[in-house]
């Protein structure tokens, strides 16, 4: 079975620059979940794949072993709530006309491959788990999980 995950984020910009950054983040995820158009020149007969995401819980550059790992995921839904306090409030933002005081964003991801027992092995060479470990060897290969690692 493929696993689904939802992550929620709250945005509360303090100035115009932060508001613009929030709008860029929101657009990145909205645009990243959509299929790509076909070739140039308006030929959209064939669709390209949407972006895929490699999610990790990290502290600095190291993966947190006490939290679960994810295989490659597709972003399946992006939801915004411009009234997280059940009241719409905004302030004047010259670059956006008006900016909500607070916005919540929910991202839903689905793993593209199921979890198997062999995924815990250092000998598995599956592309879907290649970069999940806190440490990768010189061949860019997943080095397996230690006995005290929660894994998937």
C-alpha positions in Angstrom: 0.0 0.0 0.0 1.2 3.5 -0.8 1.4 5.8 2.2 -0.1 9.3 2.3 1.3 12.2 4.4 -0.1 15.7 5.1 2.0 18.5 6.4 0.5 21.8 7.6 2.2 25.2 7.7 1.1 28.6 9.1 2.3 31.8 7.4 2.1 35.2 9.2 4.3 37.7 7.3 5.7 40.7 9.2 6.5 42.9 6.2 6.1 43.2 2.4 9.3 41.2 1.7 8.1 38.2 3.8 4.7 38.4 2.2 6.3 38.2 -1.3 8.4 35.2 -0.2 5.2 33.4 1.1 3.5 34.0 -2.2 6.5 32.5 -4.0 6.4 29.4 -1.7 2.7 28.9 -2.3 3.2 29.2 -6.1 6.1 26.8 -6.0 4.0 24.0 -4.6 0.9 24.8 -6.6 2.9 24.8 -9.8 5.1 21.8 -8.8 2.2 19.4 -8.5 0.9 20.1 -12.0 1.9 18.0 -15.1 4.2 19.7 -17.5 3.0 20.7 -20.9 4.2 19.0 -24.1 6.9 20.4 -26.4 7.5 24.0 -27.3 5.3 25.8 -29.8 2.0 25.0 -28.2 2.2 21.2 -28.9 0.6 19.8 -25.7 -0.2 16.3 -27.0 2.1 14.6 -24.5 2.2 15.5 -20.8 5.3 15.5 -18.7 5.4 14.3 -15.1 4.8 16.6 -12.2 7.7 17.3 -9.8 8.5 14.6 -7.3 9.8 15.3 -3.8 12.3 13.7 -1.5 11.1 14.5 2.0 13.4 14.3 5.0 13.2 15.4 8.6 16.6 17.1 9.2 18.6 18.9 11.8 21.2 20.8 9.9 22.4 18.3 7.2 21.7 15.1 9.1 18.5 13.1 9.0 16.7 12.7 12.3 16.8 9.0 13.1 13.9 9.2 15.6 11.4 10.2 12.9 10.2 8.2 9.9 11.7 8.3 6.4 9.9 8.7 3.1 10.4 7.3 -0.3 10.0 9.5 -3.3 6.7 11.3 -3.2 4.3 13.1 -5.5 2.4 16.2 -4.2 -1.2 15.2 -4.6 -3.0 18.2 -3.1 -2.3 21.8 -1.9 -4.9 23.5 0.2 -4.9 27.1 1.4 -7.0 28.6 4.2 -6.9 32.4 4.1 -9.1 32.6 7.2 -7.4 30.2 9.7 -9.0 32.2 12.6 -12.4 32.1 10.9 -12.1 35.8 10.1 -10.6 37.3 6.9 -8.0 40.0 7.8 -5.6 41.6 5.5 -3.2 44.6 5.4 -2.2 46.9 2.6 0.6 45.5 0.5 1.4 47.7 -2.5 2.9 44.8 -4.5 -0.1 42.5 -4.0 -2.9 45.0 -3.4 -3.8 43.2 -0.2 -2.1 40.5 1.9 -3.8 38.1 4.4 -2.5 38.6 7.9 -2.4 34.8 8.3 -2.6 31.9 5.9 -2.4 28.2 6.4 -1.2 25.7 3.8 -1.7 21.9 3.8 0.4 19.7 1.5 -0.6 16.1 0.8 2.0 13.8 -0.5 1.8 10.1 -1.7 4.8 7.8 -1.9 5.3 6.4 -5.4 6.5 3.0 -4.3 5.4 0.8 -1.4 7.6 -0.1 1.5 9.2 -3.6 1.6 11.2 -5.4 4.2 14.3 -5.3 2.0 14.2 -1.5 2.1 15.9 -1.7 5.5 18.9 -3.5 4.0 22.2 -1.9 3.0 22.1 -4.1 -0.1 19.0 -2.6 -1.6 19.9 -0.5 -4.6 16.4 0.9 -5.3 16.4 4.4 -6.6 13.5 5.2 -4.4 15.6 4.9 -1.3 19.0 5.9 -2.6 19.4 9.2 -0.7 17.4 8.6 2.4 20.1 7.8 4.9 21.9 10.3 7.0 25.1 9.2 5.4 25.7 8.2 1.8 28.8 6.3 0.7 31.1 7.5 -2.1 29.0 5.6 -4.6 25.9 7.6 -3.6 24.3 4.5 -2.2 22.0 4.1 0.7 24.0 2.5 3.6 21.1 0.9 5.4 19.6 1.6 8.8 21.3 1.2 12.2 19.5 -0.9 14.8 18.4 2.3 16.7 16.9 3.9 13.6 13.1 4.1 13.3 13.2 3.6 9.5 10.0 3.9 7.5 
